[in-house]
Structure formats: structure tokens, C-alpha cells
Amino acid sequence: MRIQNSKSWVKYSFGDAVLGSSVILLSAFVARYALQPLIEPYAPFHFFIVACLLIAYRYGYQLAFVATLISAFSGSFFFVKPYFTLGPASVSDVIQFLNFMFVTAVAILIIERLQRSVYARKMVLKIMESRHKISLYRENDRIYFAKSNNEAWAVLDEILTDFDDIILLQYGAGDVKLEPLFMALTRCQKLILKLDEWKALLPPVDSALLLAKLSQPIEKSGEVDGFALRFSLDDAVDACKVELESFMFLGKPLRILRLATN
């Protein structure tokens, strides 16, 4: 896996990085200046090498390269004869200057490459851990919904125990599903009815009453509403006592119209 943003491994803000780099570079200069009487004229850049590599390790290659340039001119100005001037320089001084620049630059690039590699590995581990957590959450959700569905179907099985008494069903805002008992009560000879054709089989008053009952919001799952319906257009046919049971099933209203038991 390739991490595109591995360049951003530095965890410090730009202001903090500049301040930290300045402190490190200034500390190296002070230490070298304090030892000037003891080690003159040797090692004009050694302390700066350590400072630049430490800056590269903590704050990245960009500030480290800036520190390298500052160190090169500071070392040449303060610790290479003739002091407090940038010229004239001997061949050995030029070689020493170029050697410092080259070695420090190579070391900074190596440190940067290693830091990016370490950061990329950490990011890969975090991504893998995140994906593992996501897969666990998905598996938990799958188990939860599977369990919920099983429980819901168990409830539905219990609801539909007395299937022979069911006249019709309505699930959600969908169409009404007619059961054989409805066809028998209305004495309908058709095997298949069109979408709303069943309404014409009931007296208008009873059809309007049933539609009103089916459209009422469910206040409590499992509530039962008893009333009377006529299933024939013949006024001589008496009304039947029915019960409308209302449930919340899988987040949607389920209404079951059945013949009253008493």
C-alpha cells in the first residue's frame, strides 16, 4: 500500500519547527564558539553537522537544508581563518566547505527517506486497524439486523397463527392484499381483482370506513380496533364484526383485518 501523504510526517507546526530549528542551530554555534580557544582552527563545521541532522530528524529536510546553508557560511565566517571574513579561502578550506555541504545534504536526504518510510508504516498500520474496526462494526450490524429480522418474522408468525380468520392485510403504505376469506364474504367470483376494484365490492359507507381505519396512525403496536362491516351491497345482509390489528413490523405499519372471535 502506497501512502500519498507520507511527506507530511512532521508533527510540528511551521512556527514551532522554525523556533526549534533556530534553538538547535544557535546551541551548536554557542557550543562551538565556546570551544574556539581549545580546538582552533579544527572542526569548524562538526557541531553544525550534528545540529543539521537533528533538525532533519525532528523538523524535516527543508529546514535542515536552510540550516545547512546558514551553518556553512557561519562556520566559514567565524571559525575558518581569516576569521570574520568570507575570503580569501585556501584550497583546503574550499574542500572542507564542499565536503560539509555534500555529506550533510546526503545525510539529510537519508534521514528524510527513513522518516517517510517510518511514517508510511505507521499510517498503514492505522489504516489496517481502521479497516479492521469497520469490518467488525459491519459484522456486528449484520448480526444485529439478522437477529432483528428473525425476531420480526417470529412476531409475524405469531400474528398470522389464525390465518383462516384474516380478511385482508396492508403493509406500509402499499396496496391491500386480499385473502380468500374476503372473496368468500363478498361472494366475488373473480380470481384476480384490479388495483382498487375491491372497494366497489363493499357498500360506499363501509368502504370509506375501512379506508379511514387503514389510514389512521398507529399509536401503539398491537392495538386492536373492533367495528362492524358489511361485505355485500345487499342491504338485507347483516354486518360482520371485525377486528383491525395494527403492528409496527420492520419499521413499517402492518394492519391485519380479521373476523372478530366473539
MORANOR-V38381 format. One record per helix or strand of 3 or more residues. SS is the DSSP state (H for helix, E for strand). FROM is the first residue (numbers start at 1). TO is the last residue. If there is no record, write none. Layout:
{{SS	FROM	TO} {SS	FROM	TO}}
This chain:
{{H	6	8} {H	14	34} {H	36	39} {H	46	59} {H	61	79} {H	91	159} {H	163	165} {E	166	171} {E	176	178} {H	180	185} {H	197	201} {H	204	215} {E	223	229} {E	240	249} {E	252	259}}
